[in-house]
Amino acid sequence: MNAVVVRLSDLAFLSPADLSGACSESELGEKIIKQFAFLPGDLRVTITDGTARIE
């Protein structure tokens, strides 16, 4: 399975409020999945220590 790992702070579509903890990890995951919906298959996002792993 291929994965992309990116710092949350590098995702321009996330607001400062998103990054400050206003969103739960599941809400952040949903926002990320919406932005990467063009990728084939079902996406899974894991958020750890300020990074997102998109599989």
C-alpha positions as CSV (number, residue, x, y, z in Angstrom):
1,M,0.0,0.0,0.0
2,N,1.3,3.4,-0.9
3,A,1.3,6.3,1.6
4,V,1.9,10.0,1.6
5,V,3.2,11.6,4.9
6,V,2.8,15.3,5.2
7,R,3.0,17.9,8.0
8,L,-0.4,19.3,8.9
9,S,1.1,22.8,8.8
10,D,2.0,22.3,5.1
11,L,-1.6,21.7,4.2
12,A,-2.8,25.1,3.0
13,F,-6.5,24.2,3.2
14,L,-6.3,23.7,7.0
15,S,-6.9,26.9,8.9
16,P,-4.9,28.1,11.9
17,A,-7.9,27.2,14.1
18,D,-7.8,23.6,12.6
19,L,-4.1,23.4,13.6
20,S,-4.6,24.8,17.1
21,G,-6.8,22.0,18.1
22,A,-10.3,23.4,17.3
23,C,-10.9,20.2,15.2
24,S,-10.7,16.7,16.5
25,E,-8.3,14.3,14.7
26,S,-11.3,12.6,13.0
27,E,-12.5,16.0,11.7
28,L,-9.0,16.8,10.4
29,G,-9.0,13.4,8.8
30,E,-12.3,14.1,7.0
31,K,-11.0,17.4,5.7
32,I,-7.9,15.7,4.4
33,I,-9.8,12.9,2.7
34,K,-12.1,15.5,1.0
35,Q,-9.0,17.2,-0.4
36,F,-7.4,14.0,-1.6
37,A,-10.6,12.4,-3.0
38,F,-9.1,12.4,-6.5
39,L,-6.9,9.5,-5.4
40,P,-8.2,6.0,-6.3
41,G,-9.7,3.7,-3.7
42,D,-10.7,4.2,-0.1
43,L,-8.4,6.6,1.8
44,R,-7.3,6.2,5.4
45,V,-5.7,9.1,7.3
46,T,-3.7,8.6,10.5
47,I,-2.7,11.8,12.4
48,T,0.3,11.6,14.7
49,D,2.5,14.3,16.2
50,G,1.5,17.0,13.7
51,T,1.8,14.8,10.6
52,A,-0.8,13.1,8.5
53,R,-0.3,9.7,6.9
54,I,-2.6,9.2,3.9
55,E,-3.0,5.7,2.6
